[in-house]
Amino acid sequence: MKKLDSIDRKLLTVIQQDARLTAEQLGHACGLSPTAALKRLKRLRADGVIEKEVAVVSPKALGYNIMAIVMVSLEREDRNVIDRFEQDIRVTPQIMQGFYIAGDSDFALTIVARNMDEYDEFTREFFYDRHRIKNFKTCMIMKPLKLGAAVPVLEP
């Protein structure tokens, strides 16, 4: 992988703010021709610097009135249990984000539901029926302040 220069960093900053910009807009923002901007963008994708480009959708717009951060501790921590839990996190649509963490809990999840009844049903099915967990703690999100996955692009 090629070392990132200041133009790459500018391009990454701009693309994280709006991935729908045209080649002309990207080039203008970075002081490049549209072709040069696209060539750099293609290289950043190929090198794995840009992993994917997604839309940030409002949960409320889709009827998800409940958002929660849930800390989960597994009953036992062996490789198969962890691998199975991680796989279920990846394929469960109600889980927006999932992290395997160190500390008092094993996992931190961001979960959405339409209402408390749906959240209760989800926790019963996902945590108790599918997995053997020690406990989970729910923190209800009162108001999302920042959603997205932008990474600060700083000089080394």
N, C-alpha and C positions, 0 to 999 in steps of 0.2 A: 504494500500500500504506500502510495506517495504521501509525503508529509504535506499537511494542509498549510497553504499560504494565506495571506490576508484576504485575497479575493475569494478563495474557497470559503473562508469563515464568513465573509459578507454574504455570499450566496446562500450558505446554510442558514444564516440569520433571516434573510429575506424569505426563503422558501418555507421556513417554519411559521412565518406570519401569514403567508398566503400561498398555498401550493398550486393555485389556479392561475398564477401570473403567466402571461405570454412570454415567449422567448425575447421579444422586444423589451418588455417591461423588466425582465430579469437582467438582461444585458445592460439596460439603462441604469438600473439600481446598483449594478456592480462595476460599471465603467468598462463593459465588454460589448463586443458585437453580439447579436442574438445567436449566431452560430457558435461562438466561443463559449457563451453562457450554457448553451445546451450540451456542448461537448464536455464541459466541466461537470455538469449535472449528471450526465451519463456515467462519467468516471466515478463520481461520488456514490452513485447507486451500485455500480459494479464492484467497488471496493468495500461495500457494506457499511459505508458511513451513513448513507440514507437507507434505513431498513425497510420502510414502507411509507406510503403517503395515504392518509385517511381523512375523512371528514369528521369533525367534532359535532355530534348531534345533541340537541337539547333533550335530556331525559323527560322533562316536563311536557315538551311538545308531543311526546309519544305516550303520555299518560302515566309516566312513572313519577308518582308524587312522593315516594319514599326513596331516600338514598341513605345507605348506612355504611360505616366502616366497621368491619367485623374482625376481631382478633380470635384466631382459632388455635387451640392446643390439641394435638392428636393424642389418643390414648396410649399408643406406643409408637416409637419412631424407628421403624426399620425401613430399609430401602424400598421394598415393595409397597408398603403403606404410603410412604411419601410419594413415590412415583404415581401410584393410582390416584391419590388426592390431587397432585399437580395436573394430571391428565384431565380429570373431571373439571378442574378450575378452567382449563383452556377451552373446553367444549360447552360450558354452561353459559347460556346467553345472559342470564341475570347477573352474572359476575363480570363487572366492567373491568376491574383490575385485580390482579392477584400477585402476591409477593411471598416467597419463602424467606423467612426472616430469622434473625438471631434475637434472643431476649426471652421475655416471659412467655411469649406465644410462638407458635411455629409458622403461622401464616397470617397475613393481613389482606383482607379482601374488601373491595368496594362493590356493594350489591345494590341493585335497584328493584323496586316492586311498585305495583300500582297503589297498594294500600296495605294497612297493617295485617289484614287477614291473609293477603297473598304472601307477605313477608313471613308470617308465622308458618304458613303451609310450606314455603320454600325451605325454611330452616329445619322443619321436621323431616322433610323428605331428603334434603341434601346432607344434613349433618347427622341425623339419627338413623334413617333408613339405609343410606348408602355407605356411610363411613362410621368408624368407631372413633369418636372424639372424646377427649377428656372434658373440655368445656369450650364455650365461645362467649365472647363479650361483644355486645353491640353498642356502637356509638351512632346515634341518629344524626344525620347531617341536617342542620337547620337551614343553612343557605350555602350553596357552593360558591366559593369566592374565585376560584381559578380552576378551569378544566382544560385539559389538553396534555400534550406530552413534549412541549418544547424544551430543548436542552440549551442552557446558556453556552454561547459560542465565544469563548474567551481566548486571548493570546496565551500560548504556553508559558 
